[in-house]
Amino acid sequence: MAKQLDYHTIREIFTRFQAAEAEPKGELNHVNAYTLVVAVALSAQATDAGVNKATEKLFQIADTPEKMLALGEEGVIEHIKTIGLYRNKAKNVIKLSKILVEEYGSEVPNSRAALESLPGVGRKTANVVLNMWWHYPAQAVDTHIFRVGNRTGICPGKDVVAVERAIEDHIPVDFQQHAHHWLILHGRYICVARKPKCAACHIRDLCQFEDKTE
């Protein structure tokens, strides 16, 4: 775990991220808050590209909780069986859809606690939805952010909650809205797990990672 970087270094890092891509976007396709919740719940242990392929036709016919319930668990399975843990995920999609209809008037709630109460929705999923749909600066820490945070010193922490807190505590507020997207994209395409692409990295000189590649 790298040492926590100071304020000025972090500000410079995010200034560079912003200059490279001012408005980073999440890569999960969705058409409303409900389909975003479903997409993020399906993305556990799956790639965004794989989820997008599975949901392309699903969301054309089931973009509300009622339509998803009408499709049924087996109908959902037919669409998502190309992604991991599809049976359990289909079960959760049906369960959360039922709860949304019965307890929330078919609307997706926008508190972290209410979102986390839905089957298949954890803290990370809730934070993605709060950030992407309601533009709240929630920080969804996945494996990419955990790796980048600890490798670089931007937001080190022993677990995902500690990394989330480090982001909230150390990254200047004017970068908070897009912070997790910049970090995810950096981890997905540059600061990859096995052999980071340090030669292509625009924060290489500010990063504390000792085993930089050429």
CYANA upper distance limits for C-alpha pairs under 8 A (distance plus 0.5 A):
  1 MET  CA    150 ASN  CA      5.46
  1 MET  CA    151 ARG  CA      6.78
  1 MET  CA    153 GLY  CA      8.05
  1 MET  CA    156 PRO  CA      6.89
  1 MET  CA    157 GLY  CA      8.02
  2 ALA  CA    150 ASN  CA      6.04
  2 ALA  CA    151 ARG  CA      6.30
  2 ALA  CA    152 THR  CA      6.76
  2 ALA  CA    153 GLY  CA      5.31
  2 ALA  CA    156 PRO  CA      6.98
  2 ALA  CA    208 GLN  CA      6.85
  2 ALA  CA    209 PHE  CA      7.65
  3 LYS  CA    153 GLY  CA      5.83
  3 LYS  CA    156 PRO  CA      7.54
  3 LYS  CA    208 GLN  CA      8.29
  4 GLN  CA    153 GLY  CA      5.27
  4 GLN  CA    154 ILE  CA      6.72
  4 GLN  CA    155 CYS  CA      6.91
  4 GLN  CA    156 PRO  CA      6.67
  5 LEU  CA      9 THR  CA      6.89
  5 LEU  CA     10 ILE  CA      6.97
  5 LEU  CA    153 GLY  CA      5.77
  5 LEU  CA    154 ILE  CA      6.20
  5 LEU  CA    155 CYS  CA      8.31
  6 ASP  CA     10 ILE  CA      6.81
  7 TYR  CA     11 ARG  CA      6.60
  7 TYR  CA    170 HIS  CA      7.26
  7 TYR  CA    171 ILE  CA      8.00
  7 TYR  CA    172 PRO  CA      8.33
  8 HIS  CA     12 GLU  CA      6.74
  9 THR  CA     13 ILE  CA      6.72
  9 THR  CA    206 LEU  CA      7.32
 10 ILE  CA     14 PHE  CA      6.77
 10 ILE  CA    154 ILE  CA      6.94
 10 ILE  CA    170 HIS  CA      8.24
 10 ILE  CA    171 ILE  CA      7.03
 10 ILE  CA    172 PRO  CA      8.48
 11 ARG  CA     15 THR  CA      6.52
 11 ARG  CA    171 ILE  CA      7.70
 11 ARG  CA    172 PRO  CA      7.22
 12 GLU  CA     16 ARG  CA      6.79
 13 ILE  CA     17 PHE  CA      6.87
 13 ILE  CA    203 ILE  CA      6.61
 13 ILE  CA    206 LEU  CA      7.81
 14 PHE  CA     18 GLN  CA      6.46
 14 PHE  CA    175 PHE  CA      7.33
 14 PHE  CA    179 ALA  CA      8.38
 15 THR  CA     19 ALA  CA      6.64
 16 ARG  CA     20 ALA  CA      6.70
 16 ARG  CA    202 HIS  CA      7.73
 16 ARG  CA    203 ILE  CA      7.95
 17 PHE  CA     21 GLU  CA      6.70
 17 PHE  CA     22 ALA  CA      8.02
 17 PHE  CA    182 TRP  CA      7.03
 18 GLN  CA     22 ALA  CA      5.00
 18 GLN  CA     23 GLU  CA      8.04
 23 GLU  CA    178 HIS  CA      7.89
 24 PRO  CA    178 HIS  CA      7.19
 24 PRO  CA    181 HIS  CA      6.56
 24 PRO  CA    182 TRP  CA      7.01
 25 LYS  CA    181 HIS  CA      7.15
 26 GLY  CA    132 MET  CA      7.82
 26 GLY  CA    181 HIS  CA      7.04
 27 GLU  CA     48 ASP  CA      6.83
 27 GLU  CA     49 ALA  CA      8.33
 28 LEU  CA     36 LEU  CA      8.11
 28 LEU  CA     39 ALA  CA      7.19
 28 LEU  CA     40 VAL  CA      7.90
 28 LEU  CA     48 ASP  CA      6.08
 28 LEU  CA     49 ALA  CA      8.07
 28 LEU  CA     51 VAL  CA      7.91
 28 LEU  CA     52 ASN  CA      6.73
 29 ASN  CA     36 LEU  CA      7.94
 29 ASN  CA     39 ALA  CA      7.94
 29 ASN  CA     52 ASN  CA      6.35
 30 HIS  CA     35 THR  CA      5.78
 30 HIS  CA     36 LEU  CA      5.62
 30 HIS  CA     39 ALA  CA      7.59
 30 HIS  CA     59 PHE  CA      8.27
 31 VAL  CA     35 THR  CA      6.65
 31 VAL  CA     36 LEU  CA      7.72
 31 VAL  CA     59 PHE  CA      8.39
 31 VAL  CA     63 ASP  CA      7.98
 32 ASN  CA     36 LEU  CA      6.75
 32 ASN  CA     63 ASP  CA      8.15
 33 ALA  CA     37 VAL  CA      6.81
 33 ALA  CA    108 VAL  CA      6.91
 33 ALA  CA    129 VAL  CA      7.86
 33 ALA  CA    133 TRP  CA      6.75
 34 TYR  CA     38 VAL  CA      6.89
 34 TYR  CA     63 ASP  CA      7.58
 34 TYR  CA     64 THR  CA      6.97
 34 TYR  CA     65 PRO  CA      7.83
 34 TYR  CA    107 GLU  CA      8.11
 34 TYR  CA    108 VAL  CA      6.59
 35 THR  CA     39 ALA  CA      6.44
 35 THR  CA     59 PHE  CA      7.49
 35 THR  CA     63 ASP  CA      6.50
 35 THR  CA     64 THR  CA      7.93
 36 LEU  CA     40 VAL  CA      6.57
 36 LEU  CA    129 VAL  CA      7.18
 36 LEU  CA    133 TRP  CA      8.49
 37 VAL  CA     41 ALA  CA      6.59
 37 VAL  CA    121 VAL  CA      8.35
 37 VAL  CA    125 THR  CA      7.82
 37 VAL  CA    126 ALA  CA      8.41
 37 VAL  CA    129 VAL  CA      6.86
 38 VAL  CA     42 LEU  CA      6.65
 38 VAL  CA     93 VAL  CA      7.01
 39 ALA  CA     43 SER  CA      6.70
 39 ALA  CA     51 VAL  CA      7.29
 39 ALA  CA     52 ASN  CA      8.31
 39 ALA  CA     55 THR  CA      7.92
 40 VAL  CA     44 ALA  CA      7.72
 40 VAL  CA    125 THR  CA      6.31
 40 VAL  CA    128 VAL  CA      8.03
 40 VAL  CA    129 VAL  CA      8.38
 41 ALA  CA     89 LYS  CA      7.98
 41 ALA  CA     93 VAL  CA      8.45
 41 ALA  CA    120 GLY  CA      6.26
 41 ALA  CA    121 VAL  CA      6.34
 41 ALA  CA    125 THR  CA      6.93
 42 LEU  CA     46 ALA  CA      7.92
 42 LEU  CA     51 VAL  CA      7.17
 42 LEU  CA     89 LYS  CA      6.76
 43 SER  CA     47 THR  CA      6.78
 43 SER  CA     48 ASP  CA      6.76
 43 SER  CA     51 VAL  CA      6.60
 45 GLN  CA     84 GLY  CA      7.21
 46 ALA  CA     50 GLY  CA      7.11
 46 ALA  CA     51 VAL  CA      7.41
 46 ALA  CA     83 ILE  CA      6.87
 46 ALA  CA     84 GLY  CA      6.76
 47 THR  CA     51 VAL  CA      6.80
 48 ASP  CA     52 ASN  CA      6.54
 49 ALA  CA     53 LYS  CA      6.76
 50 GLY  CA     54 ALA  CA      6.84
 50 GLY  CA     82 THR  CA      8.15
 50 GLY  CA     83 ILE  CA      7.08
 51 VAL  CA     55 THR  CA      6.56
 51 VAL  CA     80 ILE  CA      8.29
 51 VAL  CA     83 ILE  CA      7.35
 52 ASN  CA     56 GLU  CA      6.39
 54 ALA  CA     58 LEU  CA      7.63
 54 ALA  CA     79 HIS  CA      6.28
 54 ALA  CA     80 ILE  CA      5.58
 54 ALA  CA     81 LYS  CA      8.33
 54 ALA  CA     82 THR  CA      7.30
 54 ALA  CA     83 ILE  CA      7.91
 55 THR  CA     59 PHE  CA      6.22
 55 THR  CA     79 HIS  CA      7.39
 55 THR  CA     80 ILE  CA      7.49
 56 GLU  CA     60 GLN  CA      7.29
 57 LYS  CA     61 ILE  CA      7.29
 57 LYS  CA     79 HIS  CA      7.93
 58 LEU  CA     62 ALA  CA      6.33
 58 LEU  CA     63 ASP  CA      8.36
 58 LEU  CA     76 VAL  CA      7.99
 58 LEU  CA     79 HIS  CA      6.59
 59 PHE  CA     63 ASP  CA      5.45
 61 ILE  CA     67 LYS  CA      7.71
 62 ALA  CA     66 GLU  CA      8.42
 62 ALA  CA     67 LYS  CA      5.26
 62 ALA  CA     68 MET  CA      5.45
 62 ALA  CA     71 LEU  CA      7.92
 63 ASP  CA     67 LYS  CA      7.16
 63 ASP  CA     68 MET  CA      7.65
 64 THR  CA     68 MET  CA      6.80
 64 THR  CA    106 SER  CA      8.14
 65 PRO  CA     69 LEU  CA      6.66
 65 PRO  CA     97 SER  CA      5.11
 65 PRO  CA     98 LYS  CA      7.49
 65 PRO  CA    100 LEU  CA      7.38
 65 PRO  CA    101 VAL  CA      7.04
 65 PRO  CA    106 SER  CA      6.83
 66 GLU  CA     70 ALA  CA      6.72
 66 GLU  CA     97 SER  CA      7.71
 66 GLU  CA     98 LYS  CA      8.44
 66 GLU  CA    101 VAL  CA      7.58
 66 GLU  CA    106 SER  CA      8.21
 67 LYS  CA     71 LEU  CA      6.75
 68 MET  CA     72 GLY  CA      6.98
 68 MET  CA     76 VAL  CA      8.12
 68 MET  CA     94 ILE  CA      7.40
 68 MET  CA     97 SER  CA      7.48
 69 LEU  CA     73 GLU  CA      8.24
 69 LEU  CA     94 ILE  CA      6.52
 69 LEU  CA     97 SER  CA      7.17
 69 LEU  CA     98 LYS  CA      7.52
 71 LEU  CA     75 GLY  CA      5.68
 71 LEU  CA     76 VAL  CA      7.10
 72 GLY  CA     76 VAL  CA      6.79
 72 GLY  CA     94 ILE  CA      7.46
 73 GLU  CA     77 ILE  CA      6.71
 73 GLU  CA     90 ALA  CA      6.27
 73 GLU  CA     91 LYS  CA      6.63
 73 GLU  CA     94 ILE  CA      6.74
 74 GLU  CA     78 GLU  CA      6.86
 74 GLU  CA     90 ALA  CA      8.37
 75 GLY  CA     79 HIS  CA      7.43
 76 VAL  CA     80 ILE  CA      6.85
 76 VAL  CA     90 ALA  CA      6.29
 77 ILE  CA     81 LYS  CA      5.93
 77 ILE  CA     86 TYR  CA      6.98
 77 ILE  CA     87 ARG  CA      6.89
 77 ILE  CA     90 ALA  CA      6.31
 80 ILE  CA     86 TYR  CA      6.54
 80 ILE  CA     90 ALA  CA      8.20
 81 LYS  CA     86 TYR  CA      5.85
 81 LYS  CA     87 ARG  CA      8.09
 82 THR  CA     86 TYR  CA      8.02
 85 LEU  CA     89 LYS  CA      6.66
 86 TYR  CA     90 ALA  CA      6.41
 87 ARG  CA     91 LYS  CA      6.82
 88 ASN  CA     92 ASN  CA      6.80
 89 LYS  CA     93 VAL  CA      6.64
 89 LYS  CA    120 GLY  CA      7.60
 90 ALA  CA     94 ILE  CA      6.82
 91 LYS  CA     95 LYS  CA      6.70
 92 ASN  CA     96 LEU  CA      6.44
 92 ASN  CA    119 PRO  CA      5.74
 92 ASN  CA    120 GLY  CA      6.03
 93 VAL  CA     97 SER  CA      6.53
 93 VAL  CA    119 PRO  CA      8.01
 93 VAL  CA    120 GLY  CA      8.03
 94 ILE  CA     98 LYS  CA      6.72
 95 LYS  CA     99 ILE  CA      6.85
 95 LYS  CA    118 LEU  CA      8.48
 95 LYS  CA    119 PRO  CA      6.97
 96 LEU  CA    100 LEU  CA      6.63
 96 LEU  CA    118 LEU  CA      5.89
 96 LEU  CA    119 PRO  CA      6.02
 96 LEU  CA    120 GLY  CA      8.32
 97 SER  CA    101 VAL  CA      6.79
 97 SER  CA    106 SER  CA      8.33
 98 LYS  CA    102 GLU  CA      6.60
 99 ILE  CA    103 GLU  CA      6.01
 99 ILE  CA    104 TYR  CA      7.66
 99 ILE  CA    118 LEU  CA      7.92
100 LEU  CA    104 TYR  CA      5.35
100 LEU  CA    105 GLY  CA      6.83
100 LEU  CA    106 SER  CA      5.27
100 LEU  CA    107 GLU  CA      6.82
100 LEU  CA    108 VAL  CA      7.19
101 VAL  CA    105 GLY  CA      5.63
101 VAL  CA    106 SER  CA      4.69
101 VAL  CA    107 GLU  CA      8.04
102 GLU  CA    106 SER  CA      7.83
104 TYR  CA    108 VAL  CA      7.49
104 TYR  CA    109 PRO  CA      7.54
108 VAL  CA    115 LEU  CA      8.29
109 PRO  CA    114 ALA  CA      6.69
109 PRO  CA    115 LEU  CA      6.78
110 ASN  CA    114 ALA  CA      7.63
110 ASN  CA    115 LEU  CA      7.37
110 ASN  CA    130 LEU  CA      7.05
110 ASN  CA    134 TRP  CA      8.18
111 SER  CA    115 LEU  CA      6.72
111 SER  CA    130 LEU  CA      8.21
112 ARG  CA    116 GLU  CA      6.52
112 ARG  CA    123 ARG  CA      7.78
112 ARG  CA    126 ALA  CA      6.17
112 ARG  CA    127 ASN  CA      7.47
112 ARG  CA    130 LEU  CA      8.02
113 ALA  CA    117 SER  CA      6.78
114 ALA  CA    118 LEU  CA      7.63
115 LEU  CA    121 VAL  CA      7.11
115 LEU  CA    122 GLY  CA      8.37
115 LEU  CA    126 ALA  CA      6.07
116 GLU  CA    121 VAL  CA      5.72
116 GLU  CA    122 GLY  CA      5.68
116 GLU  CA    123 ARG  CA      6.60
116 GLU  CA    125 THR  CA      8.48
116 GLU  CA    126 ALA  CA      6.63
117 SER  CA    121 VAL  CA      7.64
121 VAL  CA    125 THR  CA      6.05
121 VAL  CA    126 ALA  CA      6.93
122 GLY  CA    126 ALA  CA      6.64
123 ARG  CA    127 ASN  CA      6.61
123 ARG  CA    140 ALA  CA      8.07
124 LYS  CA    128 VAL  CA      6.77
124 LYS  CA    139 GLN  CA      8.30
124 LYS  CA    140 ALA  CA      5.18
124 LYS  CA    141 VAL  CA      6.63
124 LYS  CA    142 ASP  CA      7.68
125 THR  CA    129 VAL  CA      6.86
125 THR  CA    140 ALA  CA      7.61
126 ALA  CA    130 LEU  CA      6.68
126 ALA  CA    140 ALA  CA      8.43
127 ASN  CA    131 ASN  CA      6.50
127 ASN  CA    138 ALA  CA      5.60
127 ASN  CA    139 GLN  CA      6.42
127 ASN  CA    140 ALA  CA      5.57
128 VAL  CA    132 MET  CA      6.38
128 VAL  CA    138 ALA  CA      7.66
128 VAL  CA    139 GLN  CA      7.81
128 VAL  CA    140 ALA  CA      6.07
129 VAL  CA    133 TRP  CA      6.06
129 VAL  CA    134 TRP  CA      7.76
130 LEU  CA    134 TRP  CA      5.65
130 LEU  CA    135 HIS  CA      6.88
130 LEU  CA    136 TYR  CA      6.03
130 LEU  CA    137 PRO  CA      8.18
130 LEU  CA    138 ALA  CA      6.85
131 ASN  CA    135 HIS  CA      5.04
131 ASN  CA    136 TYR  CA      5.16
131 ASN  CA    137 PRO  CA      6.09
131 ASN  CA    138 ALA  CA      5.87
131 ASN  CA    139 GLN  CA      7.99
131 ASN  CA    177 GLN  CA      7.70
132 MET  CA    136 TYR  CA      8.19
135 HIS  CA    177 GLN  CA      7.43
136 TYR  CA    177 GLN  CA      7.30
137 PRO  CA    176 GLN  CA      6.04
137 PRO  CA    177 GLN  CA      4.93
137 PRO  CA    178 HIS  CA      7.99
138 ALA  CA    176 GLN  CA      8.47
138 ALA  CA    177 GLN  CA      7.95
139 GLN  CA    164 GLU  CA      6.46
139 GLN  CA    167 ILE  CA      7.86
139 GLN  CA    168 GLU  CA      8.13
139 GLN  CA    179 ALA  CA      7.89
139 GLN  CA    180 HIS  CA      6.09
140 ALA  CA    164 GLU  CA      7.73
140 ALA  CA    180 HIS  CA      6.81
141 VAL  CA    145 ILE  CA      6.05
141 VAL  CA    146 PHE  CA      6.87
141 VAL  CA    160 VAL  CA      6.41
141 VAL  CA    161 VAL  CA      8.31
141 VAL  CA    163 VAL  CA      7.67
141 VAL  CA    164 GLU  CA      6.68
141 VAL  CA    180 HIS  CA      7.70
142 ASP  CA    146 PHE  CA      6.63
142 ASP  CA    160 VAL  CA      7.96
142 ASP  CA    184 ILE  CA      8.17
143 THR  CA    147 ARG  CA      6.59
144 HIS  CA    148 VAL  CA      6.62
144 HIS  CA    183 LEU  CA      7.87
144 HIS  CA    184 ILE  CA      6.00
144 HIS  CA    187 GLY  CA      5.29
144 HIS  CA    188 ARG  CA      6.85
144 HIS  CA    192 VAL  CA      8.27
145 ILE  CA    149 GLY  CA      6.19
145 ILE  CA    180 HIS  CA      7.75
145 ILE  CA    183 LEU  CA      6.10
145 ILE  CA    184 ILE  CA      6.00
145 ILE  CA    187 GLY  CA      6.99
146 PHE  CA    150 ASN  CA      6.71
146 PHE  CA    156 PRO  CA      8.11
146 PHE  CA    157 GLY  CA      8.29
146 PHE  CA    159 ASP  CA      8.26
146 PHE  CA    160 VAL  CA      6.97
146 PHE  CA    163 VAL  CA      7.11
147 ARG  CA    151 ARG  CA      6.34
147 ARG  CA    187 GLY  CA      7.86
147 ARG  CA    193 ALA  CA      7.97
148 VAL  CA    152 THR  CA      6.30
148 VAL  CA    153 GLY  CA      8.38
148 VAL  CA    154 ILE  CA      8.06
148 VAL  CA    155 CYS  CA      8.49
148 VAL  CA    183 LEU  CA      7.48
148 VAL  CA    186 HIS  CA      8.26
148 VAL  CA    187 GLY  CA      6.45
148 VAL  CA    191 CYS  CA      7.12
149 GLY  CA    153 GLY  CA      6.14
149 GLY  CA    154 ILE  CA      5.51
149 GLY  CA    155 CYS  CA      4.80
149 GLY  CA    156 PRO  CA      5.41
149 GLY  CA    157 GLY  CA      8.11
149 GLY  CA    163 VAL  CA      7.47
150 ASN  CA    154 ILE  CA      7.65
150 ASN  CA    155 CYS  CA      6.78
150 ASN  CA    156 PRO  CA      4.67
150 ASN  CA    157 GLY  CA      7.03
151 ARG  CA    156 PRO  CA      8.11
151 ARG  CA    207 CYS  CA      8.33
151 ARG  CA    208 GLN  CA      7.38
151 ARG  CA    209 PHE  CA      5.87
152 THR  CA    156 PRO  CA      8.43
152 THR  CA    207 CYS  CA      5.19
152 THR  CA    208 GLN  CA      5.44
152 THR  CA    209 PHE  CA      5.95
153 GLY  CA    207 CYS  CA      7.41
153 GLY  CA    208 GLN  CA      6.67
154 ILE  CA    167 ILE  CA      8.20
155 CYS  CA    163 VAL  CA      6.05
155 CYS  CA    164 GLU  CA      8.27
155 CYS  CA    166 ALA  CA      5.45
155 CYS  CA    167 ILE  CA      6.00
155 CYS  CA    170 HIS  CA      7.92
156 PRO  CA    162 ALA  CA      8.09
156 PRO  CA    163 VAL  CA      6.16
156 PRO  CA    166 ALA  CA      7.22
157 GLY  CA    161 VAL  CA      8.34
157 GLY  CA    162 ALA  CA      5.26
157 GLY  CA    163 VAL  CA      5.10
157 GLY  CA    166 ALA  CA      7.65
158 LYS  CA    162 ALA  CA      6.73
158 LYS  CA    163 VAL  CA      7.81
159 ASP  CA    163 VAL  CA      6.86
160 VAL  CA    164 GLU  CA      6.56
161 VAL  CA    165 ARG  CA      6.66
162 ALA  CA    166 ALA  CA      6.66
163 VAL  CA    167 ILE  CA      6.77
164 GLU  CA    168 GLU  CA      6.90
165 ARG  CA    169 ASP  CA      6.46
166 ALA  CA    170 HIS  CA      6.25
166 ALA  CA    171 ILE  CA      8.31
167 ILE  CA    171 ILE  CA      5.92
167 ILE  CA    176 GLN  CA      8.48
167 ILE  CA    179 ALA  CA      8.43
168 GLU  CA    176 GLN  CA      7.88
171 ILE  CA    175 PHE  CA      7.27
171 ILE  CA    176 GLN  CA      7.07
171 ILE  CA    179 ALA  CA      8.37
172 PRO  CA    176 GLN  CA      7.11
173 VAL  CA    177 GLN  CA      8.30
175 PHE  CA    179 ALA  CA      6.24
176 GLN  CA    180 HIS  CA      8.27
178 HIS  CA    182 TRP  CA      6.77
179 ALA  CA    183 LEU  CA      6.73
180 HIS  CA    184 ILE  CA      6.44
181 HIS  CA    185 LEU  CA      6.55
182 TRP  CA    186 HIS  CA      6.55
183 LEU  CA    187 GLY  CA      6.61
184 ILE  CA    188 ARG  CA      6.46
185 LEU  CA    189 TYR  CA      6.49
185 LEU  CA    190 ILE  CA      8.26
186 HIS  CA    190 ILE  CA      5.71
186 HIS  CA    191 CYS  CA      6.29
187 GLY  CA    191 CYS  CA      4.96
187 GLY  CA    192 VAL  CA      5.83
187 GLY  CA    193 ALA  CA      8.26
188 ARG  CA    192 VAL  CA      6.34
190 ILE  CA    196 PRO  CA      6.53
190 ILE  CA    197 LYS  CA      5.64
190 ILE  CA    198 CYS  CA      7.70
190 ILE  CA    200 ALA  CA      7.58
190 ILE  CA    201 CYS  CA      6.95
191 CYS  CA    195 LYS  CA      8.32
191 CYS  CA    196 PRO  CA      5.02
191 CYS  CA    197 LYS  CA      6.55
191 CYS  CA    198 CYS  CA      7.68
191 CYS  CA    201 CYS  CA      8.29
192 VAL  CA    196 PRO  CA      5.17
192 VAL  CA    197 LYS  CA      7.55
195 LYS  CA    213 THR  CA      7.68
196 PRO  CA    212 LYS  CA      8.00
196 PRO  CA    213 THR  CA      7.17
197 LYS  CA    201 CYS  CA      7.01
197 LYS  CA    213 THR  CA      7.18
197 LYS  CA    214 GLU  CA      8.32
198 CYS  CA    204 ARG  CA      6.79
198 CYS  CA    212 LYS  CA      6.50
198 CYS  CA    213 THR  CA      5.91
198 CYS  CA    214 GLU  CA      6.87
199 ALA  CA    204 ARG  CA      8.22
199 ALA  CA    213 THR  CA      7.40
199 ALA  CA    214 GLU  CA      6.01
203 ILE  CA    207 CYS  CA      6.71
